[in-house]
Amino acid sequence: MTKNKSKEVPSFEITPVCFTNLHKVVDIYKRIRIKNLNQDEKISSSDLLLTQDFGLPLGLVQKDKEVIGYSYVYLNDEHQAIIKSLVVKEYDNPVFETRLTDYAYKIFNTMYKKDDKDFSRLKAYIIRVVDWINT
């Protein structure tokens, strides 16, 4: 007879991204970006530069004080604000992603929703953050 094991959701904390933990967000972005590159190709320094697809980080998820994922907003080609979450593969859990994305929507709606249809302020922040990190 097999016991029915319920999947336990590990304890985690969702917090805003701040200056002191931004480097951890960048590390996750770069790790995932490197994994998505063709493994036969040599990785150049330009492959590690952030692009506007990095977006503006809004929230992060921590498990046992380790940053394991983050949510961000970016502008797609049609200038629509898109919110996504990235969680490192070892901790990939739909609960993390859902709660992190929900958290990001709350922050986004508080800060940028009034810019509906004209996200020029958001675009300027994204460009500024990406340029600052790349320098």
N, CA, C and O atoms as a MOPAC input file, in Angstrom:
PM7 MOZYME 1SCF
protein

 N      0.84700 1    -1.17600 1     0.00000 1
 C      0.00000 1     0.00000 1     0.00000 1
 C      0.89600 1     1.24300 1     0.00000 1
 O      1.79800 1     1.35400 1     0.83000 1
 N      0.65600 1     2.15900 1    -0.90800 1
 C      1.44300 1     3.38500 1    -0.98800 1
 C      0.75700 1     4.50400 1    -0.23600 1
 O     -0.46000 1     4.67800 1    -0.29200 1
 N      1.56800 1     5.23700 1     0.45200 1
 C      1.02700 1     6.38900 1     1.17000 1
 C      0.92300 1     7.56200 1     0.21200 1
 O      1.79100 1     7.76900 1    -0.63700 1
 N     -0.12900 1     8.31100 1     0.35600 1
 C     -0.33900 1     9.48500 1    -0.47900 1
 C      0.40200 1    10.65900 1     0.15600 1
 O     -0.02400 1    11.20400 1     1.17500 1
 N      1.50300 1    11.03200 1    -0.45700 1
 C      2.30100 1    12.13900 1     0.07200 1
 C      1.82800 1    13.43300 1    -0.56500 1
 O      1.77500 1    13.54600 1    -1.79000 1
 N      1.49200 1    14.39100 1     0.25000 1
 C      1.12700 1    15.69000 1    -0.30300 1
 C      2.40100 1    16.50800 1    -0.46500 1
 O      3.31600 1    16.44000 1     0.35500 1
 N      2.43500 1    17.26600 1    -1.52400 1
 C      3.60900 1    18.10200 1    -1.75400 1
 C      3.56900 1    19.29200 1    -0.80700 1
 O      2.62400 1    20.08100 1    -0.81200 1
 N      4.59100 1    19.40100 1    -0.01200 1
 C      4.66800 1    20.53800 1     0.88500 1
 C      5.32000 1    21.69900 1     0.16900 1
 O      6.27100 1    21.52900 1    -0.59400 1
 N      4.79300 1    22.87900 1     0.42800 1
 C      5.37900 1    24.08100 1    -0.14400 1
 C      6.43800 1    24.57700 1     0.83700 1
 O      6.12500 1    24.87000 1     1.99100 1
 N      7.68900 1    24.67400 1     0.38600 1
 C      8.73000 1    25.13900 1     1.28400 1
 C      8.46100 1    26.56700 1     1.73400 1
 O      7.82000 1    27.34200 1     1.02500 1
 N      8.95300 1    26.90500 1     2.91400 1
 C      8.75800 1    28.27400 1     3.40200 1
 C      9.62900 1    29.22700 1     2.58800 1
 O     10.76800 1    28.91800 1     2.23500 1
 N      9.07400 1    30.36000 1     2.31100 1
 C      9.78500 1    31.35400 1     1.51900 1
 C      9.27500 1    32.72900 1     1.88300 1
 O      8.23500 1    32.88000 1     2.52500 1
 N     10.02600 1    33.72700 1     1.46200 1
 C      9.66500 1    35.11400 1     1.73900 1
 C      9.78100 1    35.91700 1     0.44700 1
 O     10.75800 1    35.79000 1    -0.29100 1
 N      8.77800 1    36.74000 1     0.18700 1
 C      8.80400 1    37.61900 1    -0.97800 1
 C      8.99300 1    39.04300 1    -0.48700 1
 O      8.26500 1    39.51900 1     0.38400 1
 N      9.98700 1    39.71800 1    -1.06400 1
 C     10.33500 1    41.07300 1    -0.64700 1
 C     10.58700 1    41.94100 1    -1.88400 1
 O     10.76900 1    41.42500 1    -2.98600 1
 N     10.59500 1    43.25600 1    -1.69000 1
 C     10.94900 1    44.11500 1    -2.81900 1
 C     12.43400 1    43.99400 1    -3.14700 1
 O     13.24500 1    43.64500 1    -2.28800 1
 N     12.77400 1    44.28000 1    -4.37800 1
 C     14.17800 1    44.32800 1    -4.77800 1
 C     14.73200 1    45.66500 1    -4.30800 1
 O     14.10500 1    46.70700 1    -4.49700 1
 N     15.89900 1    45.63000 1    -3.69900 1
 C     16.54600 1    46.86900 1    -3.28400 1
 C     18.00900 1    46.83500 1    -3.73800 1
 O     18.49400 1    45.81900 1    -4.23400 1
 N     18.67900 1    47.93000 1    -3.56500 1
 C     20.05100 1    48.06800 1    -4.02600 1
 C     20.95400 1    46.96500 1    -3.49200 1
 O     21.81300 1    46.46100 1    -4.21500 1
 N     20.76400 1    46.58500 1    -2.23000 1
 C     21.66900 1    45.61700 1    -1.59900 1
 C     21.52800 1    44.20300 1    -2.14800 1
 O     22.46000 1    43.40700 1    -2.03100 1
 N     20.38000 1    43.87200 1    -2.74700 1
 C     20.23000 1    42.52100 1    -3.28800 1
 C     20.09300 1    42.49200 1    -4.80800 1
 O     19.82000 1    41.44000 1    -5.38500 1
 N     20.28000 1    43.63600 1    -5.45900 1
 C     20.17000 1    43.69800 1    -6.91600 1
 C     21.20200 1    42.80800 1    -7.59600 1
 O     20.90500 1    42.20600 1    -8.62800 1
 N     22.41200 1    42.71000 1    -7.03800 1
 C     23.43800 1    41.86400 1    -7.65200 1
 C     23.02200 1    40.39100 1    -7.68400 1
 O     23.43400 1    39.65300 1    -8.57900 1
 N     22.21700 1    39.96200 1    -6.72300 1
 C     21.74300 1    38.57800 1    -6.71500 1
 C     20.72900 1    38.35200 1    -7.84200 1
 O     20.68900 1    37.28200 1    -8.45000 1
 N     19.92500 1    39.35900 1    -8.10600 1
 C     18.97400 1    39.28600 1    -9.22000 1
 C     19.73500 1    39.20300 1   -10.54100 1
 O     19.39600 1    38.39800 1   -11.40900 1
 N     20.75900 1    40.03300 1   -10.68800 1
 C     21.57600 1    40.02300 1   -11.90200 1
 C     22.24600 1    38.66100 1   -12.07600 1
 O     22.30900 1    38.14300 1   -13.19000 1
 N     22.74000 1    38.08400 1   -10.99700 1
 C     23.36500 1    36.75400 1   -11.06700 1
 C     22.38400 1    35.69600 1   -11.58200 1
 O     22.74600 1    34.86500 1   -12.41500 1
 N     21.15600 1    35.72900 1   -11.09100 1
 C     20.15100 1    34.76600 1   -11.55300 1
 C     19.87700 1    34.97200 1   -13.03600 1
 O     19.81800 1    34.00700 1   -13.79900 1
 N     19.71100 1    36.22300 1   -13.44700 1
 C     19.46100 1    36.53600 1   -14.86000 1
 C     20.58500 1    35.99300 1   -15.73600 1
 O     20.33000 1    35.36400 1   -16.76300 1
 N     21.82500 1    36.23800 1   -15.32900 1
 C     22.97000 1    35.79400 1   -16.13700 1
 C     23.08300 1    34.26800 1   -16.15100 1
 O     23.38800 1    33.68500 1   -17.19100 1
 N     22.84100 1    33.61900 1   -15.01600 1
 C     22.90100 1    32.15000 1   -14.98200 1
 C     21.88400 1    31.53700 1   -15.94200 1
 O     22.19600 1    30.60500 1   -16.68300 1
 N     20.68000 1    32.06700 1   -15.91700 1
 C     19.63200 1    31.53900 1   -16.79600 1
 C     19.95200 1    31.87700 1   -18.24800 1
 O     19.71700 1    31.06200 1   -19.14000 1
 N     20.48000 1    33.05900 1   -18.48800 1
 C     20.83600 1    33.45400 1   -19.85500 1
 C     21.93800 1    32.54400 1   -20.42000 1
 O     21.86800 1    32.12700 1   -21.57600 1
 N     22.94400 1    32.24200 1   -19.60800 1
 C     24.04100 1    31.37000 1   -20.04600 1
 C     23.50900 1    29.97200 1   -20.35800 1
 O     23.91400 1    29.36000 1   -21.34600 1
 N     22.61100 1    29.47000 1   -19.52500 1
 C     22.03900 1    28.14000 1   -19.76300 1
 C     21.25700 1    28.09100 1   -21.06700 1
 O     21.17500 1    27.04100 1   -21.70400 1
 N     20.68200 1    29.22200 1   -21.46800 1
 C     19.88400 1    29.26600 1   -22.69100 1
 C     20.72300 1    29.45800 1   -23.94700 1
 O     20.21200 1    29.31500 1   -25.05800 1
 N     22.00900 1    29.78100 1   -23.78700 1
 C     22.88200 1    29.92400 1   -24.95000 1
 C     23.27700 1    28.55300 1   -25.47400 1
 O     23.23400 1    27.56500 1   -24.74100 1
 N     23.65300 1    28.49900 1   -26.71600 1
 C     24.12200 1    27.25500 1   -27.31800 1
 C     25.40000 1    26.83000 1   -26.59300 1
 O     26.36800 1    27.58900 1   -26.55700 1
 N     25.41200 1    25.64900 1   -26.02800 1
 C     26.54700 1    25.20700 1   -25.22700 1
 C     27.80300 1    24.95900 1   -26.05600 1
 O     28.89900 1    24.86700 1   -25.50400 1
 N     27.65500 1    24.85100 1   -27.36700 1
 C     28.81800 1    24.65700 1   -28.22900 1
 C     29.55100 1    25.97000 1   -28.51000 1
 O     30.71800 1    25.97100 1   -28.90100 1
 N     28.85000 1    27.08300 1   -28.30400 1
 C     29.44900 1    28.37800 1   -28.59200 1
 C     30.21900 1    28.88600 1   -27.37800 1
 O     29.86100 1    28.61500 1   -26.23200 1
 N     31.26700 1    29.61900 1   -27.65700 1
 C     32.04600 1    30.24300 1   -26.59700 1
 C     31.26800 1    31.46700 1   -26.09400 1
 O     30.72700 1    32.23600 1   -26.88900 1
 N     31.22000 1    31.63300 1   -24.78800 1
 C     30.48800 1    32.74900 1   -24.20900 1
 C     31.39100 1    33.97500 1   -24.19200 1
 O     32.50000 1    33.94200 1   -23.65900 1
 N     30.89400 1    35.05400 1   -24.78400 1
 C     31.66800 1    36.29800 1   -24.81400 1
 C     31.15000 1    37.23500 1   -23.73000 1
 O     30.07800 1    37.01800 1   -23.16500 1
 N     31.91700 1    38.26500 1   -23.45200 1
 C     31.50700 1    39.22700 1   -22.42500 1
 C     30.23000 1    39.95600 1   -22.83600 1
 O     29.44100 1    40.35900 1   -21.98100 1
 N     30.02500 1    40.12600 1   -24.14800 1
 C     28.79500 1    40.79400 1   -24.59100 1
 C     27.56400 1    39.93500 1   -24.32600 1
 O     26.46000 1    40.46300 1   -24.19100 1
 N     27.74200 1    38.60900 1   -24.25100 1
 C     26.62300 1    37.72700 1   -23.91900 1
 C     26.14000 1    37.95300 1   -22.48800 1
 O     24.99600 1    37.64200 1   -22.15700 1
 N     27.01200 1    38.49200 1   -21.64800 1
 C     26.67000 1    38.69500 1   -20.24800 1
 C     26.12900 1    40.08800 1   -19.94800 1
 O     25.73200 1    40.37200 1   -18.81800 1
 N     26.11300 1    40.95800 1   -20.95900 1
 C     25.55400 1    42.29100 1   -20.75500 1
 C     24.03700 1    42.19200 1   -20.66900 1
 O     23.41000 1    41.39100 1   -21.36200 1
 N     23.46800 1    43.01500 1   -19.81200 1
 C     22.01800 1    43.03200 1   -19.69600 1
 C     21.42900 1    43.77400 1   -20.88900 1
 O     22.04600 1    44.68500 1   -21.43900 1
 N     20.24200 1    43.37200 1   -21.27100 1
 C     19.49700 1    44.07300 1   -22.31500 1
 C     18.22200 1    44.62500 1   -21.67800 1
 O     17.95600 1    44.38500 1   -20.50000 1
 N     17.44600 1    45.35500 1   -22.45400 1
 C     16.20000 1    45.89400 1   -21.90700 1
 C     15.22000 1    44.78900 1   -21.54200 1
 O     14.26700 1    45.03300 1   -20.80300 1
 N     15.43700 1    43.57000 1   -22.04900 1
 C     14.60400 1    42.43500 1   -21.65300 1
 C     14.79600 1    42.08400 1   -20.17400 1
 O     13.94500 1    41.43200 1   -19.57000 1
 N     15.91500 1    42.52000 1   -19.60000 1
 C     16.13000 1    42.34000 1   -18.16500 1
 C     14.99900 1    43.03300 1   -17.40800 1
 O     14.54900 1    42.56300 1   -16.36300 1
 N     14.55900 1    44.14300 1   -17.95300 1
 C     13.43100 1    44.86400 1   -17.37700 1
 C     13.77400 1    45.58100 1   -16.08700 1
 O     14.93000 1    45.90700 1   -15.81900 1
 N     12.74500 1    45.81700 1   -15.30300 1
 C     12.88900 1    46.46900 1   -14.01100 1
 C     12.46700 1    45.46800 1   -12.94500 1
 O     11.28100 1    45.15100 1   -12.84200 1
 N     13.41000 1    44.95900 1   -12.14400 1
 C     13.06100 1    43.99700 1   -11.09700 1
 C     12.12500 1    44.62700 1   -10.06800 1
 O     12.33200 1    45.76400 1    -9.64300 1
 N     11.09800 1    43.88200 1    -9.67500 1
 C     10.10600 1    44.40400 1    -8.73800 1
 C     10.08500 1    43.65900 1    -7.40800 1
 O      9.91200 1    44.27300 1    -6.35500 1
 N     10.25700 1    42.34900 1    -7.45000 1
 C     10.20600 1    41.57000 1    -6.22000 1
 C     11.13800 1    40.38100 1    -6.31100 1
 O     11.53500 1    39.97200 1    -7.40100 1
 N     11.48300 1    39.83200 1    -5.16400 1
 C     12.30800 1    38.63200 1    -5.17100 1
 C     11.80000 1    37.65100 1    -4.14100 1
 O     11.13900 1    38.01700 1    -3.16900 1
 N     12.12600 1    36.39500 1    -4.38100 1
 C     11.72300 1    35.34500 1    -3.45500 1
 C     12.98700 1    34.76400 1    -2.83500 1
 O     13.97400 1    34.49400 1    -3.52000 1
 N     12.92800 1    34.57900 1    -1.51700 1
 C     14.05900 1    34.03000 1    -0.77300 1
 C     13.59500 1    32.77400 1    -0.02700 1
 O     12.50000 1    32.71900 1     0.53300 1
 N     14.45800 1    31.79600 1    -0.04500 1
 C     14.23600 1    30.59000 1     0.75600 1
 C     15.45800 1    30.45300 1     1.64800 1
 O     16.58700 1    30.39100 1     1.16000 1
 N     15.23900 1    30.40700 1     2.92400 1
 C     16.33800 1    30.35400 1     3.89300 1
 C     17.36300 1    31.45600 1     3.61800 1
 O     18.57000 1    31.21300 1     3.64200 1
 N     16.87400 1    32.65800 1     3.35800 1
 C     17.68200 1    33.86700 1     3.12200 1
 C     18.51400 1    33.82700 1     1.84800 1
 O     19.37200 1    34.68600 1     1.64300 1
 N     18.27000 1    32.84100 1     0.99300 1
 C     18.94600 1    32.76500 1    -0.30200 1
 C     17.96300 1    33.22900 1    -1.38000 1
 O     16.83800 1    32.73400 1    -1.45600 1
 N     18.39200 1    34.17700 1    -2.20900 1
 C     17.54000 1    34.64900 1    -3.29500 1
 C     17.47000 1    33.54900 1    -4.35200 1
 O     18.48900 1    33.12500 1    -4.89600 1
 N     16.24500 1    33.09600 1    -4.62900 1
 C     16.07700 1    31.98400 1    -5.57600 1
 C     15.26800 1    32.38900 1    -6.80900 1
 O     15.08500 1    31.58200 1    -7.72100 1
 N     14.78700 1    33.62000 1    -6.84300 1
 C     14.03400 1    34.07200 1    -8.00500 1
 C     13.62200 1    35.51900 1    -7.85600 1
 O     13.73900 1    36.12400 1    -6.79000 1
 N     13.13400 1    36.05500 1    -8.96500 1
 C     12.67300 1    37.43800 1    -8.93600 1
 C     11.60400 1    37.66700 1    -9.99300 1
 O     11.47000 1    36.89700 1   -10.94400 1
 N     10.85300 1    38.73400 1    -9.80900 1
 C      9.86000 1    39.13800 1   -10.80200 1
 C     10.29900 1    40.48000 1   -11.37000 1
 O     11.00900 1    41.24700 1   -10.72100 1
 N      9.86400 1    40.74300 1   -12.58700 1
 C     10.26700 1    41.96800 1   -13.25700 1
 C      9.21600 1    42.37300 1   -14.27200 1
 O      8.36800 1    41.57300 1   -14.66600 1
 N      9.28400 1    43.61900 1   -14.68700 1
 C      8.42300 1    44.11500 1   -15.74600 1
 C      9.32100 1    44.58900 1   -16.88200 1
 O     10.36000 1    45.20500 1   -16.64600 1
 N      8.91800 1    44.30200 1   -18.09900 1
 C      9.63200 1    44.79900 1   -19.26700 1
 C      8.61000 1    45.22400 1   -20.30800 1
 O      7.43100 1    44.88400 1   -20.20700 1
 N      9.06200 1    45.96200 1   -21.30100 1
 C      8.17100 1    46.39600 1   -22.38000 1
 C      8.43300 1    45.54100 1   -23.60700 1
 O      9.57300 1    45.42400 1   -24.05500 1
 N      7.37900 1    44.94200 1   -24.15100 1
 C      7.54700 1    44.12500 1   -25.34800 1
 C      7.62400 1    45.02800 1   -26.58500 1
 O      7.61900 1    46.25300 1   -26.46300 1
 N      7.69300 1    44.42800 1   -27.75300 1
 C      7.83300 1    45.19600 1   -28.99000 1
 C      6.64300 1    46.11400 1   -29.26900 1
 O      6.77700 1    47.10400 1   -29.98800 1
 N      5.48600 1    45.78800 1   -28.70400 1
 C      4.29300 1    46.62400 1   -28.88200 1
 C      4.15700 1    47.65100 1   -27.76300 1
 O      3.11900 1    48.30100 1   -27.64000 1
 N      5.20300 1    47.80300 1   -26.94300 1
 C      5.24700 1    48.74600 1   -25.81700 1
 C      4.18600 1    48.44800 1   -24.75600 1
 O      3.64700 1    49.35400 1   -24.12100 1
 N      3.90200 1    47.15800 1   -24.58200 1
 C      3.01700 1    46.72400 1   -23.51800 1
 C      3.87400 1    46.26700 1   -22.34600 1
 O      4.90900 1    45.62600 1   -22.52900 1
 N      3.43300 1    46.60200 1   -21.15400 1
 C      4.15800 1    46.17200 1   -19.95900 1
 C      3.82600 1    44.70400 1   -19.67600 1
 O      2.66000 1    44.33400 1   -19.53700 1
 N      4.87300 1    43.87600 1   -19.59400 1
 C      4.72900 1    42.44400 1   -19.33900 1
 C      5.44200 1    42.12100 1   -18.02800 1
 O      6.58800 1    42.51700 1   -17.81600 1
 N      4.75100 1    41.40300 1   -17.16300 1
 C      5.34500 1    40.99900 1   -15.88700 1
 C      5.64900 1    39.50600 1   -15.95200 1
 O      4.80600 1    38.69200 1   -16.32900 1
 N      6.87300 1    39.17900 1   -15.57400 1
 C      7.31600 1    37.77500 1   -15.56300 1
 C      8.08300 1    37.50200 1   -14.28000 1
 O      8.46300 1    38.41600 1   -13.54800 1
 N      8.29800 1    36.22700 1   -14.03300 1
 C      9.09900 1    35.79100 1   -12.89000 1
 C     10.09700 1    34.75300 1   -13.35300 1
 O      9.80500 1    33.94500 1   -14.23500 1
 N     11.27200 1    34.77900 1   -12.75800 1
 C     12.30600 1    33.77300 1   -12.99500 1
 C     12.67500 1    33.15500 1   -11.65700 1
 O     12.97400 1    33.86000 1   -10.69300 1
 N     12.65000 1    31.83200 1   -11.61100 1
 C     13.05600 1    31.11300 1   -10.40400 1
 C     14.11000 1    30.10400 1   -10.83900 1
 O     13.94300 1    29.42000 1   -11.84800 1
 N     15.20000 1    30.01200 1   -10.07000 1
 C     16.25200 1    29.07200 1   -10.44200 1
 C     15.69300 1    27.66000 1   -10.45300 1
 O     14.82000 1    27.30900 1    -9.66000 1
 N     16.21400 1    26.86700 1   -11.36700 1
 C     15.65600 1    25.54100 1   -11.65000 1
 C     15.56500 1    24.64800 1   -10.41500 1
 O     14.59200 1    23.91100 1   -10.25500 1
 N     16.55400 1    24.70600 1    -9.55700 1
 C     16.55800 1    23.84000 1    -8.37400 1
 C     15.34700 1    24.08100 1    -7.47800 1
 O     14.93600 1    23.19000 1    -6.73400 1
 N     14.77500 1    25.28500 1    -7.54800 1
 C     13.65000 1    25.64000 1    -6.69300 1
 C     12.38500 1    25.90000 1    -7.49900 1
 O     11.42600 1    26.47400 1    -6.98300 1
 N     12.37800 1    25.48500 1    -8.75100 1
 C     11.23800 1    25.73400 1    -9.61400 1
 C      9.97800 1    25.16300 1    -8.98100 1
 O      9.85300 1    23.95000 1    -8.81300 1
 N      9.06200 1    26.02900 1    -8.63500 1
 C      7.83800 1    25.63600 1    -7.96600 1
 C      6.75300 1    26.61600 1    -8.41600 1
 O      6.94200 1    27.82700 1    -8.29600 1
 N      5.63600 1    26.13000 1    -8.92400 1
 C      4.59500 1    27.04300 1    -9.40600 1
 C      4.08500 1    27.99900 1    -8.32900 1
 O      3.65000 1    29.10800 1    -8.63800 1
 N      4.13600 1    27.57700 1    -7.08100 1
 C      3.67600 1    28.45100 1    -6.00000 1
 C      4.57900 1    29.67500 1    -5.88300 1
 O      4.09600 1    30.79700 1    -5.72700 1
 N      5.90600 1    29.45400 1    -5.96100 1
 C      6.83400 1    30.58500 1    -5.92000 1
 C      6.51600 1    31.57400 1    -7.02700 1
 O      6.37400 1    32.77400 1    -6.79400 1
 N      6.40800 1    31.04200 1    -8.23600 1
 C      6.20500 1    31.90300 1    -9.40300 1
 C      4.88200 1    32.66000 1    -9.32400 1
 O      4.83200 1    33.85400 1    -9.62100 1
 N      3.82000 1    31.98000 1    -8.93000 1
 C      2.50600 1    32.62500 1    -8.83700 1
 C      2.50000 1    33.73700 1    -7.80200 1
 O      2.04400 1    34.84600 1    -8.07800 1
 N      2.99500 1    33.45000 1    -6.63500 1
 C      2.98700 1    34.47300 1    -5.57200 1
 C      3.93300 1    35.62300 1    -5.89500 1
 O      3.64600 1    36.77800 1    -5.58000 1
 N      5.04200 1    35.30700 1    -6.51500 1
 C      5.99900 1    36.34200 1    -6.90600 1
 C      5.39500 1    37.24300 1    -7.98500 1
 O      5.54600 1    38.46400 1    -7.93700 1
 N      4.72100 1    36.64200 1    -8.94400 1
 C      4.07400 1    37.42000 1   -10.00300 1
 C      2.94600 1    38.27000 1    -9.43400 1
 O      2.79600 1    39.43200 1    -9.81200 1
 N      2.15900 1    37.71100 1    -8.53900 1
 C      1.08900 1    38.48900 1    -7.89700 1
 C      1.66300 1    39.69000 1    -7.14700 1
 O      1.11700 1    40.79100 1    -7.20800 1
 N      2.75600 1    39.46400 1    -6.45000 1
 C      3.42800 1    40.54300 1    -5.72400 1
 C      3.88800 1    41.63300 1    -6.69500 1
 O      3.72700 1    42.82400 1    -6.42700 1
 N      4.46100 1    41.21200 1    -7.81800 1
 C      4.94600 1    42.16900 1    -8.81900 1
 C      3.79700 1    42.99300 1    -9.39400 1
 O      3.94700 1    44.19400 1    -9.61600 1
 N      2.65200 1    42.35500 1    -9.63600 1
 C      1.49400 1    43.09600 1   -10.14800 1
 C      1.05600 1    44.17900 1    -9.16900 1
 O      0.70800 1    45.28800 1    -9.57700 1
 N      1.07500 1    43.85800 1    -7.88100 1
 C      0.69700 1    44.86100 1    -6.87700 1
 C      1.64000 1    46.06300 1    -6.92900 1
 O      1.19700 1    47.21100 1    -6.91900 1
 N      2.92900 1    45.78900 1    -6.98500 1
 C      3.90100 1    46.88700 1    -7.04900 1
 C      3.72800 1    47.67300 1    -8.34300 1
 O      3.70300 1    48.90400 1    -8.33500 1
 N      3.60900 1    46.94900 1    -9.45300 1
 C      3.46000 1    47.60400 1   -10.74600 1
 C      2.22600 1    48.49500 1   -10.76600 1
 O      2.29700 1    49.64400 1   -11.20400 1
 N      1.09400 1    47.97300 1   -10.29500 1
 C     -0.13900 1    48.75900 1   -10.30900 1
 C     -0.04900 1    49.99200 1    -9.43100 1
 O     -0.65200 1    51.02000 1    -9.73900 1
 N      0.69400 1    49.90000 1    -8.34800 1
 C      0.88500 1    51.05300 1    -7.47300 1
 C      1.76600 1    52.10900 1    -8.13600 1
 O      1.50000 1    53.30600 1    -8.01900 1
 N      2.80400 1    51.67100 1    -8.82400 1
 C      3.79600 1    52.61800 1    -9.34500 1
 C      3.54000 1    53.08100 1   -10.77600 1
 O      3.81000 1    54.23800 1   -11.09700 1
 N      3.02500 1    52.20600 1   -11.64600 1
 C      3.02300 1    52.52500 1   -13.08000 1
 C      1.67100 1    52.40800 1   -13.77000 1
 O      1.55800 1    52.80600 1   -14.92900 1
 N      0.65300 1    51.88700 1   -13.12200 1
 C     -0.61600 1    51.66500 1   -13.81200 1
 C     -1.21000 1    52.97200 1   -14.33300 1
 O     -1.86900 1    52.97700 1   -15.37300 1
 N     -0.99000 1    54.06100 1   -13.63500 1
 C     -1.53300 1    55.34100 1   -14.10200 1
 C     -0.85500 1    55.79000 1   -15.40300 1
 O     -1.35000 1    56.69400 1   -16.07700 1
 N      0.26300 1    55.16900 1   -15.75500 1
 C      0.95100 1    55.46400 1   -17.01500 1
 C      0.37200 1    54.64200 1   -18.16200 1
 O      0.96700 1    54.57000 1   -19.23800 1
 N     -0.79800 1    54.01700 1   -17.93500 1
 C     -1.40000 1    53.13600 1   -18.93900 1
 C     -1.31300 1    53.74100 1   -20.33500 1
 O     -1.64500 1    54.90800 1   -20.54400 1
 N     -0.87200 1    52.94400 1   -21.26100 1
 C     -0.69900 1    53.27400 1   -22.68100 1
 C      0.55500 1    54.09600 1   -22.95600 1
 O      1.04300 1    54.09500 1   -24.08600 1
 N      1.08500 1    54.78600 1   -21.97200 1
 C      2.31700 1    55.53800 1   -22.18100 1
 C      3.28800 1    55.17100 1   -21.06800 1
 O      3.29100 1    55.77900 1   -19.99800 1
 N      4.09600 1    54.18400 1   -21.33800 1
 C      5.03200 1    53.71900 1   -20.32200 1
 C      6.40500 1    54.35900 1   -20.50600 1
 O      7.42700 1    53.70500 1   -20.29500 1
 N      6.43600 1    55.61300 1   -20.89200 1
 C      7.71800 1    56.28300 1   -21.12800 1
 C      8.54200 1    56.38600 1   -19.84500 1
 O      9.76700 1    56.26900 1   -19.88200 1
 N      7.88400 1    56.60200 1   -18.73100 1
 C      8.59200 1    56.68500 1   -17.44500 1
 C      9.19800 1    55.32500 1   -17.09700 1
 O     10.34500 1    55.24800 1   -16.65600 1
 N      8.42900 1    54.25400 1   -17.29400 1
 C      8.92300 1    52.90800 1   -17.03400 1
 C     10.08500 1    52.58200 1   -17.97000 1
 O     11.09800 1    52.03400 1   -17.53400 1
 N      9.94500 1    52.91400 1   -19.24100 1
 C     11.00600 1    52.65100 1   -20.21500 1
 C     12.29200 1    53.37300 1   -19.81400 1
 O     13.38200 1    52.81000 1   -19.91600 1
 N     12.16200 1    54.61100 1   -19.36100 1
 C     13.33800 1    55.37300 1   -18.93100 1
 C     14.01300 1    54.70800 1   -17.73600 1
 O     15.24100 1    54.65500 1   -17.67000 1
 N     13.22100 1    54.19800 1   -16.78700 1
 C     13.79400 1    53.51100 1   -15.62100 1
 C     14.51400 1    52.22800 1   -16.04100 1
 O     15.60200 1    51.93000 1   -15.54800 1
 N     13.90900 1    51.48100 1   -16.94200 1
 C     14.53500 1    50.23600 1   -17.40200 1
 C     15.87100 1    50.54200 1   -18.06700 1
 O     16.87800 1    49.90100 1   -17.76500 1
 N     15.88300 1    51.51200 1   -18.96700 1
 C     17.12600 1    51.88500 1   -19.66100 1
 C     18.17100 1    52.33500 1   -18.65900 1
 O     19.33500 1    51.94900 1   -18.76000 1
 N     17.77100 1    53.14100 1   -17.70100 1
 C     18.70500 1    53.65600 1   -16.69700 1
 C     19.30100 1    52.52900 1   -15.85600 1
 O     20.50900 1    52.51200 1   -15.61700 1
 N     18.47300 1    51.59100 1   -15.40800 1
 C     18.95900 1    50.47400 1   -14.57700 1
 C     19.90200 1    49.58100 1   -15.38600 1
 O     20.98100 1    49.22800 1   -14.91000 1
 N     19.50300 1    49.21600 1   -16.59700 1
 C     20.33200 1    48.33400 1   -17.43900 1
 C     21.67400 1    48.99700 1   -17.74500 1
 O     22.72000 1    48.36000 1   -17.62500 1
 N     21.65100 1    50.26100 1   -18.13800 1
 C     22.90000 1    50.97000 1   -18.42300 1
 C     23.78800 1    51.07100 1   -17.19400 1
 O     25.00500 1    50.90700 1   -17.28900 1
 N     23.19700 1    51.33500 1   -16.05800 1
 C     23.96900 1    51.47800 1   -14.81000 1
 C     24.62600 1    50.14700 1   -14.43700 1
 O     25.79600 1    50.12300 1   -14.05500 1
 N     23.89300 1    49.05300 1   -14.54400 1
 C     24.46100 1    47.74400 1   -14.19000 1
 C     25.55400 1    47.34500 1   -15.17300 1
 O     26.55600 1    46.75400 1   -14.77100 1
 N     25.37900 1    47.65600 1   -16.44800 1
 C     26.35800 1    47.27000 1   -17.46700 1
 C     27.64800 1    48.08600 1   -17.40300 1
 O     28.65400 1    47.68700 1   -17.99000 1
 N     27.64100 1    49.20900 1   -16.70900 1
 C     28.87400 1    50.02300 1   -16.64300 1
 C     29.73900 1    49.65600 1   -15.48400 1
 O     30.80300 1    50.24700 1   -15.29600 1

